Amino acid sequence: MRHVDLRTRSTRAGRGRPRSPRRRPPPPRPPSPAHGGRSRPSTCRQEVGHEGLTAQQGAAAPLHAAPPPLGRRLLPGGLTGLSLTLLKATALEIAILAGHLLLYPSGITQERRRPATPAPDPQSASRLPAAARPPVVLLHGFIDNRSVFVLLRRTLARHGGQRVESLNYSPLTCDIRTAAALLGRHIEEICERTGSERVDVVGHSLGGLIARYYVQRLGGDRRVRTLVTLGTPHSGTRVARLAGAHPIVRQMRPGSEVIEELAAPAPGCRTHFVSFWSDLDHVMDPPEAARVDHPDLSVRNVRVTGIGHLALPVHPAVASGIRQALDLAGQDRSQGGAGTAPRIEDVTVA
């Protein structure tokens, strides 16, 4: 008898036949009367509906949208521009501080006294006469020295061939009045050595306050033609409260005896004042404390934006403003004179 494998035959015979379609799931049952005729949606349908909504929203969104900048993601839109400017100013302050620490040893000692200024270069016909350009005296700030003016000194010396000298006062000096008297003796020696009747003074921070005390309280207005201050606490700064251990720092507080003396009337003062102040100067609290507001003084307040306290004597834009202030000091003095209202000029530094 012949045996046939039924499994093999059934398999071969079924290869040419189409497969029957899969059975569809039965339709949902009608709601039962027990639930009040309302159908209760299943959990599975809720999940599917949520996924479908997400897919629809994702299709409308761009596929490769660039993420917003970090500043916009972390800060409100109104603060983004200010925060980025503050970040750049802070980075610049750190870089200047690092470079200044390297140069600090070179300015510890007093500079050597040079002989009288030689005759001016005849080729520079565009320069003003030597008599119209008095010597410039640079005065540094608290716990600093003349090395802070390395770049500014080169700029002023290269522009018009002005004679530039600097004065170091000891960090152990405990009184602004004493430092102002020392500045007065230094200026008298310069005038005697150079034959000039007057000088221009540029003071950074505390140095500007010392020079102003010399001008207003010690009769220095007869020797100082123009006083340029950079970030000087003319009205006192509240930051000084954090470092009140030093006596000279306490004199920079609002309401101190020195600040009150400078606010006293100064009729007939012959010195022209130019004050550079920055809206990002965190040493000045408030920043407007670096402005000169006095009814008896001839003043130009210059607002600088985008840089901090340490950058004021270093930044090229500020150096250019100082050069212009010294060149135009005589013209401004003849047009305005003492007792005129302070003028405000805005300078933007990026």
SULNOR-V849414 format. One record per pair of residues at least 4 apart in sequence whose C-alpha atoms are under 6 Angstrom apart, sorted by the first residue. I is the first residue (numbers start at 1). J is the second residue. Records with the same first field share a line. If there is no record, write none. Layout:
I->J + J
This chain:
9->13
31->37 + 39
33->37
71->75 + 80
79->83
83->87
89->307 + 308
96->100
100->104
104->147
107->145 + 146 + 147
116->194
127->160
134->199
135->163 + 164 + 199
136->164 + 199 + 200 + 201
137->164 + 165 + 166 + 201
138->166 + 201 + 202 + 203
139->167 + 203 + 207
140->145 + 146 + 203 + 204 + 207
141->204 + 205 + 206 + 207
142->206
143->171
145->168
149->153
154->158
157->161 + 162
174->247 + 248
175->248
176->210
180->210 + 214
190->194
191->195 + 196 + 197
198->223 + 224 + 225
199->224 + 225
200->224 + 225 + 226
201->227
202->227 + 228 + 229
203->207 + 208 + 229
204->208 + 229 + 230
205->230 + 231 + 232
206->232
208->229 + 232
213->217
214->218 + 220
215->219 + 220 + 221
221->270 + 271
224->271
225->271
226->271 + 272 + 273
227->273
228->274 + 275
229->275
230->276
231->277 + 290
232->290
233->237 + 289 + 290
234->289 + 290
235->289
236->252 + 253 + 254
237->253 + 254 + 284 + 285
238->285
239->285
240->249 + 253
244->249 + 250
251->256
266->296
267->296
272->298
273->299
274->299 + 300 + 301
275->301 + 302
276->302
277->290 + 303 + 304
278->303 + 304 + 305
279->287 + 305
280->308
281->308 + 309
296->339
297->338 + 339
298->338 + 340
299->342
300->342 + 343 + 344
301->344
302->345 + 346
303->346 + 347
304->347 + 348
305->348 + 349
306->349 + 350
311->315
325->329
332->336
333->337
